[in-house]
């Protein structure tokens, strides 16, 4: 689950681990949205928490992509 994922942990993950974590987070977000629609969601902050984890992962992926482009340009 996405609970307890620290930004430093995300930075230290490999590209494959980031992709797997992103996929897992999207699945968790999908399930949380269903729970919220059915009024079964007990922790309402969990949706926001998972969305922030997804944003952090995408940010790290983009930073790495830009760094790779910069090294190619040099």
C-alpha positions as CSV (number, residue, x, y, z in Angstrom):
1,X,0.0,0.0,0.0
2,X,1.0,3.6,-0.4
3,X,0.9,4.3,3.3
4,X,4.2,5.3,4.8
5,X,6.1,5.9,1.5
6,X,8.6,8.6,2.2
7,X,10.0,10.8,-0.6
8,X,13.5,9.6,0.0
9,X,12.4,6.0,-0.5
10,X,10.9,7.0,-3.9
11,X,14.1,8.7,-5.0
12,X,16.1,5.6,-4.1
13,X,13.9,3.2,-6.2
14,X,15.0,2.0,-9.6
15,X,13.0,2.7,-12.7
16,X,11.3,-0.7,-12.6
17,X,10.4,-0.3,-9.0
18,X,8.9,3.2,-9.6
19,X,6.8,1.8,-12.5
20,X,5.5,-1.0,-10.3
21,X,4.8,1.3,-7.4
22,X,3.0,3.7,-9.7
23,X,0.8,0.9,-11.1
24,X,0.1,-0.3,-7.5
25,X,-0.8,3.3,-6.5
26,X,-3.2,3.8,-9.4
27,X,-4.9,0.5,-8.5
28,X,-5.2,1.5,-4.9
29,X,-6.6,4.9,-5.9
30,X,-9.2,3.2,-8.1
31,X,-10.3,1.0,-5.2
32,X,-10.5,3.9,-2.8
33,X,-12.7,5.8,-5.2
34,X,-15.1,2.9,-5.4
35,X,-15.1,2.7,-1.6
36,X,-15.8,6.4,-1.4
37,X,-18.7,6.2,-3.9
38,X,-20.3,3.3,-1.9
39,X,-19.8,5.2,1.4
40,X,-17.5,2.4,2.7
41,X,-14.3,4.5,3.0
42,X,-13.3,5.0,6.6
43,X,-10.1,7.0,6.1
44,X,-11.1,9.9,3.9
45,X,-7.5,11.2,3.8
46,X,-6.3,8.0,2.1
47,X,-7.4,9.3,-1.4
48,X,-5.3,12.4,-1.0
49,X,-2.4,10.5,0.4
50,X,-2.3,8.1,-2.6
51,X,-2.7,11.0,-5.1
52,X,0.4,12.7,-3.5
53,X,2.4,9.4,-3.7
54,X,1.5,9.2,-7.4
55,X,2.6,12.8,-7.9
56,X,5.9,12.2,-6.2
57,X,6.6,9.1,-8.3
58,X,5.8,11.0,-11.5
59,X,8.0,13.9,-10.4
60,X,11.0,11.6,-9.8
61,X,10.4,9.9,-13.2
62,X,10.3,13.2,-15.0
63,X,13.5,14.4,-13.2
64,X,15.3,11.3,-14.3
65,X,14.0,11.8,-17.9
66,X,15.2,15.4,-18.0
67,X,18.6,14.4,-16.5
68,X,19.0,11.8,-19.2
69,X,18.2,14.3,-21.9
70,X,20.7,16.8,-20.4
71,X,23.5,14.2,-20.5
72,X,22.7,13.4,-24.2
73,X,22.8,17.0,-25.1
74,X,26.3,17.4,-23.6
